[in-house]
Structures are given as C-alpha cells and as structure tokens.
C-alpha cells in the first residue's frame, strides 16, 4: 500500500508541476515563439554609407564578403543624418517613423536582409511592442535609415548565401 500511496503522491506532484507550467505559459509573452528573432543562416553586417557622389552607396560587409549597393542620394543623406543625429527643420519620413515607434514605445530589435527580388534587396525590420513582435517588410535602406535614428545600436544581418553569391570576396 505504501508504494501505491507514494506513486500517487508522485503523480499528483508531477501533475501540479505540469499544470503550473501550463498556467504560467499562458501568461508568458508572445516572445517565447521566436522565429522572427532567429539568425540561423544570417551573418552580422557592418554598414557604411557614402553620399559624396551623384548616387549614394551603401557598403554591406560581413566576414570576408562585401556588397556595394547604389541607393538614391537622398536615402544615403537620410542614413547619414540618422547616424549623426541630425534632424532638419522639417522631419522626413524616416524621422516620422522613428517618432511613431518612440510614441508607441516600440523598439527595433534587428534588421534582416533576406532576399533579392527583381534586382532589389528585401529586408525585414523586426520590431517589439510590449510582448508583441512585428516583422515588417522594408527596403534595407529605409530600415537602416530608421534604425540609425534610435538611441541604441540595431544589429543588421544578411542572408549568408545571398552575401556570398552577390558579394565580392575581400579577404
């Protein structure tokens, strides 16, 4: 009889632990499901901006590979303004988006350059608002220009296969 009582107590304890875990899980943030935060297949990217020529050039460097992408000069200037914390007398779209994020108490967690379609790179800007994650489609130049306006460094990642396919080997 003692073994049966002991087994019953163990089962009850395990059941309580499982139920407590399930109840706690119901209150945990949505961030427990993290596919948007995965960086599998991505590499960290260093971003450099040049707005001195007739077009802007964004240089994306990851490891031994580098891509130089042409952007509109206004985009490059906006990125540099964000980097240098310069706001003109009339805020541009990137300033407006950054102010909207701040007003909503939302934070950009990362930028992921994921694809190339019709000669245009595609990125996802991952934003957190409370317990909610948003993965917003964006042009990499827009996402970077907005992220540079924050008070914190936002990591930029790129699809490693895409970087190696399109990038020049530099080391």
C-alpha positions as CSV (number, residue, x, y, z in Angstrom):
1,X,0.0,0.0,0.0
2,X,2.9,2.3,0.8
3,X,4.2,2.0,-2.8
4,X,0.7,2.9,-4.2
5,X,0.5,6.0,-1.9
6,X,4.0,7.0,-2.9
7,X,3.2,6.6,-6.6
8,X,0.0,8.5,-6.2
9,X,1.8,11.4,-4.5
10,X,4.5,11.5,-7.2
11,X,1.8,11.6,-9.9
12,X,0.0,14.4,-8.1
13,X,3.2,16.4,-7.7
14,X,4.1,15.9,-11.4
15,X,0.6,16.9,-12.4
16,X,0.7,20.0,-10.2
17,X,4.1,21.0,-11.8
18,X,2.8,20.4,-15.3
19,X,-0.4,22.3,-14.7
20,X,1.5,25.2,-13.0
21,X,3.9,25.3,-16.0
22,X,0.9,25.4,-18.4
23,X,-0.7,28.1,-16.4
24,X,2.5,30.1,-16.3
25,X,3.0,29.6,-20.1
26,X,-0.4,31.3,-20.7
27,X,0.9,34.5,-19.2
28,X,4.3,34.4,-20.8
29,X,5.0,36.9,-23.6
30,X,4.5,36.0,-27.2
31,X,8.3,36.3,-27.4
32,X,8.5,32.6,-26.5
33,X,7.7,31.9,-30.1
34,X,10.8,33.4,-31.7
35,X,11.0,32.5,-35.3
36,X,11.3,36.3,-36.1
37,X,14.4,36.5,-33.9
38,X,16.2,33.6,-35.5
39,X,19.5,34.5,-37.1
40,X,20.1,31.0,-38.5
41,X,21.6,31.3,-42.0
42,X,22.3,35.0,-41.4
43,X,25.6,36.9,-40.8
44,X,26.2,40.1,-38.9
45,X,26.7,43.0,-41.3
46,X,28.7,46.2,-40.9
47,X,27.1,49.1,-42.8
48,X,29.0,52.1,-44.3
49,X,27.3,55.0,-46.1
50,X,28.8,57.3,-48.8
51,X,26.8,60.2,-50.0
52,X,29.6,62.2,-51.7
53,X,29.0,61.1,-55.3
54,X,26.0,61.6,-57.6
55,X,24.4,58.5,-56.1
56,X,24.5,57.1,-52.6
57,X,26.5,53.9,-51.9
58,X,25.8,51.6,-49.0
59,X,28.5,49.1,-48.3
60,X,27.5,46.0,-46.5
61,X,30.4,43.9,-45.1
62,X,30.0,40.5,-43.5
63,X,33.1,38.4,-42.8
64,X,35.2,38.3,-46.0
65,X,32.4,39.4,-48.3
66,X,31.2,42.9,-49.3
67,X,28.4,44.3,-51.3
68,X,28.3,47.9,-52.6
69,X,24.7,48.8,-53.3
70,X,23.6,52.0,-55.1
71,X,20.8,53.9,-53.4
72,X,19.2,57.3,-54.1
73,X,21.4,60.1,-52.8
74,X,18.5,61.3,-50.6
75,X,18.4,57.9,-48.9
76,X,22.2,58.0,-48.3
77,X,21.9,61.5,-46.8
78,X,19.0,60.4,-44.6
79,X,21.1,57.5,-43.3
80,X,24.0,59.8,-42.6
81,X,21.6,62.2,-40.9
82,X,20.3,59.4,-38.7
83,X,23.9,58.2,-37.9
84,X,24.9,61.8,-36.9
85,X,21.6,62.5,-35.2
86,X,20.8,65.4,-37.5
87,X,17.1,66.4,-37.8
88,X,16.2,69.1,-40.3
89,X,13.6,71.8,-39.7
90,X,11.1,69.5,-41.3
91,X,11.3,65.9,-40.4
92,X,11.4,63.4,-43.2
93,X,9.6,60.0,-43.4
94,X,12.4,58.2,-41.5
95,X,12.2,60.8,-38.7
96,X,8.4,60.4,-38.6
97,X,8.6,56.6,-38.5
98,X,11.2,56.8,-35.7
99,X,9.0,59.3,-33.7
100,X,6.0,57.0,-34.2
101,X,7.9,54.0,-32.8
102,X,9.0,56.1,-29.8
103,X,5.5,57.3,-29.2
104,X,4.2,53.7,-29.3
105,X,7.0,52.6,-27.0
106,X,8.2,50.2,-29.7
107,X,11.8,49.2,-30.3
108,X,13.6,47.9,-33.4
109,X,15.3,44.7,-32.5
110,X,17.1,43.9,-35.7
111,X,17.2,44.2,-39.5
112,X,17.5,41.1,-41.6
113,X,18.3,41.4,-45.3
114,X,16.8,38.2,-46.5
115,X,16.3,38.2,-50.3
116,X,16.8,39.7,-53.7
117,X,13.8,40.2,-56.0
118,X,13.8,42.0,-59.3
119,X,17.3,43.5,-58.5
120,X,16.1,44.9,-55.2
121,X,17.2,43.6,-51.8
122,X,14.4,42.8,-49.4
123,X,14.6,43.1,-45.6
124,X,12.6,42.6,-42.5
125,X,12.6,45.1,-39.7
126,X,11.8,43.2,-36.5
127,X,10.0,45.5,-34.0
128,X,8.9,44.7,-30.5
129,X,6.0,46.5,-28.8
130,X,5.4,45.1,-25.4
131,X,5.0,41.3,-25.8
132,X,4.3,41.5,-29.5
133,X,6.8,41.0,-32.3
134,X,6.3,42.5,-35.7
135,X,8.3,41.6,-38.8
136,X,7.8,44.4,-41.2
137,X,8.8,44.2,-44.9
138,X,11.0,47.0,-45.9
139,X,13.7,48.3,-48.2
140,X,17.1,47.8,-46.4
141,X,17.9,51.4,-46.9
142,X,14.7,52.6,-45.2
143,X,15.1,50.1,-42.3
144,X,18.7,51.2,-41.8
145,X,17.8,54.9,-42.0
146,X,15.1,54.5,-39.4
147,X,17.3,52.3,-37.1
148,X,20.2,54.8,-37.2
149,X,17.9,57.3,-35.6
150,X,17.5,55.3,-32.4
151,X,19.3,55.8,-29.2
152,X,20.7,52.3,-29.4
153,X,22.6,50.2,-32.0
154,X,20.4,47.9,-34.0
155,X,22.1,44.8,-35.4
156,X,21.9,44.3,-39.2
157,X,22.1,40.7,-40.6
158,X,22.2,39.4,-44.1
159,X,21.4,36.0,-45.6
160,X,24.8,34.4,-45.8
161,X,24.1,32.6,-49.1
162,X,23.0,35.9,-50.7
163,X,26.0,37.8,-49.4
164,X,28.4,35.2,-50.8
165,X,26.6,35.0,-54.1
166,X,26.4,38.7,-54.7
167,X,29.3,40.0,-52.6
168,X,32.9,40.5,-53.6
169,X,35.5,38.4,-51.6
170,X,37.7,40.9,-49.7
171,X,40.0,38.7,-47.7
